[in-house]
C-alpha cells in the first residue's frame, strides 16, 4: 500500500525529507496545498511535491 494522499505536517516532513519547521512555514505560503483542520494543518502529498518542484525552479533552488 502506498502513502496516504492527505497527511499531517509531521508525516509530510518525514516523507519529503524536509524539516518540520520549514513545512509549517510553507503551510502559510499562498498556493501551497495545505488546509487547516481545526488547529492542525493537513497537506495533499502529491500536490505539495509538485508545488515544491515549481518553487525550486522559480527560485533556482537545487
Beta strands, then each sheet from edge to edge (+ up, - down):
strand 1: 6-8
strand 2: 34-37
strand 3: 40-44
sheet 1: 1+ 3- 2+
end
